Amino acid sequence: MSIGLEHYLILSAILFSIGLYGALAKRNAIVILMSIEIMLNAVNIAMVAFSRYIVPLMLTGQVFAIFIMVVAAAEAAVGLAIIIAIYRSRETIDTTKIDLMKW
Amino acid sequence: MGLEIAFWILAVIGIGAALAVVLLSNVFRAALCLVLCFLTVAGIYVTLSADFLAVVQILIYVGAIAVLIILAIMLTREVQRGSPANKLRIPAFFVAILFLGTVVGTVGFAMVKDQWRLAGVAPLEPTTPALAGKLFGEGGFILPVEIAAILLLAAILGAIVLVREK
């Protein structure tokens, strides 16, 4: 059976679900950030797969994937900076203990 | 034939590595598995004949973001405490399964009804000149490129300001 668009979409969905579970269920803030990176990668796979199979000569999905990578890099830098700043002031990065703004 | 074998190997390793990221209790090992997952995603891009994106994936994710994450793990000393799950573990599992079921059902439905307007054209190779034309050429994405530059500058400045010693 040859590989088609649906294989890539289902692979992307599986990776996204794993990332979703990790982002919702983990207490360590760095692991949550890592799960978010997995989700962004899954979205990129779907983008590139659509670009490859629907409009193979226009590359629009690949351009979108590049912009997603830029935003992911910025998000990782700022997110890790926030985590380190929180660790400095509170000595923990356990998200269940960082609840100052929780209602 | 080689493409199919490569896809299945990369998909299995990638999903296994992603599962290891969320299931391993040692945060440092989880980060190493995340690097493996990024590498397999780069391989998936190669099977999609997106050569430029594969190289960029290795440079940005495996090179830069992985180093950032491992550095943050070293700086926060949470490795001993591990990465325990919070009390939302069971609902989160069901939300993830629900999402997966929805997407797989939709994709299966579209596949049965043959709703994709697939173009039977061979993909463009190599993609780098075409991508450069898209990003910087006439009627392309030059304004988003400029905005992305401003976003990266703002993110770097923000990160420096956040972690600066008072």
Boltz contact constraints between the chains, C-beta under 6 A:
constraints:
  - contact:
      token1: [A, 3]
      token2: [B, 4]
      max_distance: 6.0
  - contact:
      token1: [A, 3]
      token2: [B, 7]
      max_distance: 6.0
  - contact:
      token1: [A, 5]
      token2: [B, 116]
      max_distance: 6.0
  - contact:
      token1: [A, 6]
      token2: [B, 107]
      max_distance: 6.0
  - contact:
      token1: [A, 6]
      token2: [B, 111]
      max_distance: 6.0
  - contact:
      token1: [A, 9]
      token2: [B, 107]
      max_distance: 6.0
  - contact:
      token1: [A, 10]
      token2: [B, 104]
      max_distance: 6.0
  - contact:
      token1: [A, 10]
      token2: [B, 107]
      max_distance: 6.0
  - contact:
      token1: [A, 11]
      token2: [B, 11]
      max_distance: 6.0
  - contact:
      token1: [A, 13]
      token2: [B, 100]
      max_distance: 6.0
  - contact:
      token1: [A, 13]
      token2: [B, 103]
      max_distance: 6.0
  - contact:
      token1: [A, 14]
      token2: [B, 15]
      max_distance: 6.0
  - contact:
      token1: [A, 15]
      token2: [B, 18]
      max_distance: 6.0
  - contact:
      token1: [A, 17]
      token2: [B, 96]
      max_distance: 6.0
  - contact:
      token1: [A, 17]
      token2: [B, 99]
      max_distance: 6.0
  - contact:
      token1: [A, 17]
      token2: [B, 100]
      max_distance: 6.0
  - contact:
      token1: [A, 18]
      token2: [B, 18]
      max_distance: 6.0
  - contact:
      token1: [A, 18]
      token2: [B, 19]
      max_distance: 6.0
  - contact:
      token1: [A, 18]
      token2: [B, 22]
      max_distance: 6.0
  - contact:
      token1: [A, 20]
      token2: [B, 96]
      max_distance: 6.0
  - contact:
      token1: [A, 21]
      token2: [B, 22]
      max_distance: 6.0
  - contact:
      token1: [A, 21]
      token2: [B, 92]
      max_distance: 6.0
  - contact:
      token1: [A, 21]
      token2: [B, 93]
      max_distance: 6.0
  - contact:
      token1: [A, 21]
      token2: [B, 96]
      max_distance: 6.0
  - contact:
      token1: [A, 22]
      token2: [B, 22]
      max_distance: 6.0
  - contact:
      token1: [A, 24]
      token2: [B, 88]
      max_distance: 6.0
  - contact:
      token1: [A, 24]
      token2: [B, 92]
      max_distance: 6.0
  - contact:
      token1: [A, 25]
      token2: [B, 85]
      max_distance: 6.0
  - contact:
      token1: [A, 25]
      token2: [B, 88]
      max_distance: 6.0
  - contact:
      token1: [A, 25]
      token2: [B, 89]
      max_distance: 6.0
  - contact:
      token1: [A, 25]
      token2: [B, 92]
      max_distance: 6.0
  - contact:
      token1: [A, 26]
      token2: [B, 83]
      max_distance: 6.0
  - contact:
      token1: [A, 27]
      token2: [B, 84]
      max_distance: 6.0
  - contact:
      token1: [A, 27]
      token2: [B, 86]
      max_distance: 6.0
  - contact:
      token1: [A, 28]
      token2: [B, 78]
      max_distance: 6.0
  - contact:
      token1: [A, 28]
      token2: [B, 83]
      max_distance: 6.0
  - contact:
      token1: [A, 30]
      token2: [B, 72]
      max_distance: 6.0
  - contact:
      token1: [A, 30]
      token2: [B, 73]
      max_distance: 6.0
  - contact:
      token1: [A, 31]
      token2: [B, 83]
      max_distance: 6.0
  - contact:
      token1: [A, 34]
      token2: [B, 21]
      max_distance: 6.0
  - contact:
      token1: [A, 34]
      token2: [B, 34]
      max_distance: 6.0
  - contact:
      token1: [A, 38]
      token2: [B, 18]
      max_distance: 6.0
  - contact:
      token1: [A, 41]
      token2: [B, 41]
      max_distance: 6.0
  - contact:
      token1: [A, 45]
      token2: [B, 44]
      max_distance: 6.0
  - contact:
      token1: [A, 48]
      token2: [B, 48]
      max_distance: 6.0
  - contact:
      token1: [A, 48]
      token2: [B, 50]
      max_distance: 6.0
  - contact:
      token1: [A, 52]
      token2: [B, 48]
      max_distance: 6.0
  - contact:
      token1: [A, 52]
      token2: [B, 123]
      max_distance: 6.0
  - contact:
      token1: [A, 53]
      token2: [B, 118]
      max_distance: 6.0
  - contact:
      token1: [A, 56]
      token2: [B, 119]
      max_distance: 6.0
  - contact:
      token1: [A, 56]
      token2: [B, 121]
      max_distance: 6.0
  - contact:
      token1: [A, 56]
      token2: [B, 123]
      max_distance: 6.0
  - contact:
      token1: [A, 57]
      token2: [B, 124]
      max_distance: 6.0
  - contact:
      token1: [A, 59]
      token2: [B, 130]
      max_distance: 6.0
  - contact:
      token1: [A, 59]
      token2: [B, 131]
      max_distance: 6.0
  - contact:
      token1: [A, 59]
      token2: [B, 134]
      max_distance: 6.0
  - contact:
      token1: [A, 62]
      token2: [B, 50]
      max_distance: 6.0
  - contact:
      token1: [A, 62]
      token2: [B, 53]
      max_distance: 6.0
  - contact:
      token1: [A, 63]
      token2: [B, 134]
      max_distance: 6.0
  - contact:
      token1: [A, 63]
      token2: [B, 141]
      max_distance: 6.0
  - contact:
      token1: [A, 65]
      token2: [B, 53]
      max_distance: 6.0
  - contact:
      token1: [A, 69]
      token2: [B, 60]
      max_distance: 6.0
  - contact:
      token1: [A, 70]
      token2: [B, 148]
      max_distance: 6.0
  - contact:
      token1: [A, 73]
      token2: [B, 60]
      max_distance: 6.0
  - contact:
      token1: [A, 74]
      token2: [B, 151]
      max_distance: 6.0
  - contact:
      token1: [A, 74]
      token2: [B, 152]
      max_distance: 6.0
  - contact:
      token1: [A, 74]
      token2: [B, 155]
      max_distance: 6.0
  - contact:
      token1: [A, 76]
      token2: [B, 65]
      max_distance: 6.0
  - contact:
      token1: [A, 76]
      token2: [B, 68]
      max_distance: 6.0
  - contact:
      token1: [A, 77]
      token2: [B, 155]
      max_distance: 6.0
  - contact:
      token1: [A, 77]
      token2: [B, 159]
      max_distance: 6.0
  - contact:
      token1: [A, 78]
      token2: [B, 155]
      max_distance: 6.0
  - contact:
      token1: [A, 78]
      token2: [B, 158]
      max_distance: 6.0
  - contact:
      token1: [A, 78]
      token2: [B, 159]
      max_distance: 6.0
  - contact:
      token1: [A, 80]
      token2: [B, 68]
      max_distance: 6.0
  - contact:
      token1: [A, 80]
      token2: [B, 72]
      max_distance: 6.0
  - contact:
      token1: [A, 81]
      token2: [B, 159]
      max_distance: 6.0
  - contact:
      token1: [A, 81]
      token2: [B, 162]
      max_distance: 6.0
  - contact:
      token1: [A, 81]
      token2: [B, 163]
      max_distance: 6.0
  - contact:
      token1: [A, 82]
      token2: [B, 162]
      max_distance: 6.0
  - contact:
      token1: [A, 84]
      token2: [B, 75]
      max_distance: 6.0
  - contact:
      token1: [A, 84]
      token2: [B, 163]
      max_distance: 6.0
  - contact:
      token1: [A, 85]
      token2: [B, 162]
      max_distance: 6.0
  - contact:
      token1: [A, 85]
      token2: [B, 163]
      max_distance: 6.0
  - contact:
      token1: [A, 87]
      token2: [B, 76]
      max_distance: 6.0
  - contact:
      token1: [A, 93]
      token2: [B, 76]
      max_distance: 6.0
  - contact:
      token1: [A, 93]
      token2: [B, 78]
      max_distance: 6.0
  - contact:
      token1: [A, 96]
      token2: [B, 86]
      max_distance: 6.0
